[in-house]
């Protein structure tokens, strides 16, 4: 049983949650308009941990740069806090250090991780890499933290590193951990950086939306199967000013379905393939749109 189950409606929203949502919707209109103009109404394509490959470990600067070379509108990376207070991009809780041993990120130093197998990238390095490609989208996924003190330090460090970045990178902080995400939202002290509640596979999309509304977040990031099971949530979210980004979307039929639903973005393992599939779908849709309109008139 995950934290969102048992919440079956999005209609019961606290006054505080709705007030936070309305304030953030007002302040986020300029950023949302810029994003829509950049995407020109199409679904944005985000590389899942960049575009990993030979000599390009996931979450590395090389993988991030490769995503943009393949046509991505942005990337998603995972972050954890080291023992000496540096945010590094790592999906797993342990990485191979310079000694060759696997060590917990939370107990290691940045120097050891940097010298280790594959050379972990810091979040600041990734921000610079994304910024070199213009105003692009970056989703920073803060991995769940069990320790309260580590959670507080992670949120504070995310706030300190990301708050200035909103001027040159379009950033959303996401997390499966509602408590950590709420701490991070407060630590950011700016509405230029958006926050998104991630849903584990099996989390009902309506429950995810309701929790995001309660906590005053800007976006929801449901898993593909859960959004397919409740496509009406996209319209409900849009009506409430909440963005929807779906993970992880690779197959062409799924990409087409997400485009038809009108979600904001997809996170994908195949950037080039997703870009091609969505371009083709947009062209076919545009070709048939006048015919559909005439049929409706008739």
N, C-alpha and C positions, 0 to 999 in steps of 0.2 A: 504494500500500500504506500503510494507516495503522497507528498504533502498536499497535492491539489485534488485528490479524489474526494468525493463526497460533496463537492461544491458544484451544484447542478445548474446554476443559473447565473447570468451576468446582469440580471436586473436589480439585484440587491447589492447596492454599492454604498459604502459609508459616505457620509457628507464630506469627511476629510479626504477620502480617496478621490471622490469626484471633484472636489475643489482643487486638489493637487493636479489632477488630470487636466482640468480646464486651464489652470495657470500655465502648465507646461505646453499645452496645445497652442495657447496664444503666443508664448515666447518662441515656440519651435516652428512657427509658420514660415518664417524666412528661410530657415534651413531646409524645411520640407519642400518649399517651392523651388529652391536651388537644385535639390536632388531630383525632383520631377523634371525640371528643365534639362538637367544633364542627361537623364535617362530618356527624355522625350516620350514619356508615357510607357516605355517598355520595362520588362522585368530586368533588374540589375543582376549581373552574374558575379558571384564572389567566390574566390578560390578557397577551398577548405584546407586550412593550414598552409596556404599558398598553393603552389603546384609542385609537390615533391617529385623527385626523380633521382637518377644517378648523380652523385655529387651535390644533390640539393635536398638535404634532410628536411622533413616537415617542420614548419614554423621557423625556418631559417631565412635570412635576408635573401639568399639565392632563390629559395622557393617563392618568396613574396615577389621578387623582381620577375621571375619566370611567369607568374600569373598575369602580370600586366603585359608582358610580351605576347601572351596568348589571347589578349583582348579583354581581360577581366576589368570590371568596374571597381573592384575592391577585393579585399581578402579578409579571412577570419583567422585569428591566431589565438592560441591558448597561453595564459600566463600564470605563473606561480612566483611566490616571493622566496628569495634565498635567505639563508641564515644571517647574511650581513645586509639585508634590506634592499636587494636589487630585484626588480621584476624581470624574470627571464621567460622566454617563450618555450614552454614544454607542455606536452599533452599529459605525459605520465608523471607520477609523483617522484620518480627516481630517474636519474640519468647516469651515464658512465663518466666518471671523473678522470682526471689525468692519470691516476694510478691504475686505471683499468677496472676498478671496482664500481659497482652500482651504488650510488649514494642518494639519499633523500634530498630533493631540492631545498626543502625547508631547513635542512641542517648543514648545507654546504655553502661554501663561499663562492662569490661570483668568479673569482680568479680561478678556482679549481674547475668550475663548470665551463668556463671559457676555454681552458686548456684541454678539456676532455674530448672524448670521441665525438666528432661532428661539430664541436664548437658551438655551444648554445648561444643564441642571439638574445640580447636584452630588448625589452620593449622600446626603449629609446632608439636603438638602432633600427628597429622595424618602422618606427614612426618616421625616421629620416628617410628610409628607403621608400615608403609610401609617398611621402611629401615630394620626392623627386619626380613623381609622375603627375603632379598637379593635384587639384582637390579631389581626392579619391576616397572611397569608402573603406573604413577599417572597423571590423568588429573585434573587440578585445574580450575574449571569453575568460573570465576569472574563474579558475577551477575551484570547486567546493573545498571549504576548510572546516575541519572539525574542532580545532582549538580556538577558543574565543579570543585569546590574546593575538594569535597569528592572524585571525580574521580581521581584527581591528587594525593591525599593522598593514595588512594587505590593502584594505580599503583606503587607509590614509596615504599609502604610497601611490596607489592608483590615482587618487585625487591630485596629489602633488605633481605626478608625471603627466597626466592627461589634461588637466585644466588649461595649460597654455597651448596645447596641441590643437585645440578647436579652431585656431586661426588658420591652420594650413592643412588639416586632415579632417575629414568628415567621420567622426568617431562615435561608435555605440559600444557601451560596455554591456556584456551579457553574462548571465550565470545561471546554472541550475540551482544555485544556493540562494534562496530568497533573502536570508538574513545578511549574507555578505553583500548581495546586490543593493539592499536598502542602505547598508552602512556606506557603500561606495557612492551611492546617489547623494548622500548627505555630505560626504567628504569632498565631492567634486565642486560644490558651491557655485555651479554655473549651469545654465540650461543649454549651453552650446554643445555639451556632450550628452547624448541620449543614453538611456538605460533600457535594457530588454530582458524580460524574463524568459529563460529557456525552459522548454518542456522535455523531460525524459520521454523516450518512447513508451507509450501507454498512458501518458497524461492526456485526459480529455481536453480538447482545444478550448472548449467553453470555460472549463475550470481554470486553465492557464490565463485566459483573458480576464476572468473575474479577479484572480489574484493580482494580476498586473494593474488593474484598475484600482484595487484596494491600496496598493503600494505606490501608486502615482507614476508608474513607468510609461515610457513612450511607445514601446514595441513589445510584441510577443514573437518568439522564435519556436514554433511547434515542430515536432518531428513529422516527416512526410506522411506516414500512415495515419497519424492522428488528425492531420488537417484534411486528408482525403475522407476520413470518416465523418467529418463535420465541416463541410465546405462553407456552410452558412456563416460560420464564425468570421470569415474574411469580411463579409458585408457588415456584420455587427461591429467589428473592430474599426473598419473604415468610418462608420457613422459616429464612432466615439473618438476619432482622431488618433487611433492606435495603429502603428505600422505593423505589417506582417512579413516576416522573412522565414522561409522554410528550409529545413535541413533534412538530410543531405539528398539532393535531387540530381540524379545522374541519367536516368533512362529518358529517352525522347518522349514517350507518351506522358510521363510524369511532368516533364518540362512544359509540354503543351497545356496540360491541365492547369498547372500553376499560372501560366500566362492567361488562360481563360478566366481564372478566378480573380485575376487582377491584383496579385500580391506584389509587394514592393521589390523583393529580391529572393534569389535562391542561393544557397551555399552548395557548391558542387565539387566533386573530385576531378571533373573533366571540364576545365574552363573552355578550351577551344571547341569541344563537342557541344557544350551547352550554348555557347554564343552562336554557333552555326544553326543549331536546332531552333533556337528562339528567333533568329533572323528569318529563317524559312517560314516558321509559323506565322510571324508577323506579316510577311509578304502574302501568304495564302489568305490570311484573315482579311487583309486590306483588299485583296482582289475580289473576294466574295462579299464584302460589306455592301457595295451598292446593289448587288443582286438581291441580297436579303432585304434591304430597305424597300426595293421595288415590290417584292413579294408581300411585304407588310402593307404597303399602300393598297395593293390590289386586293 
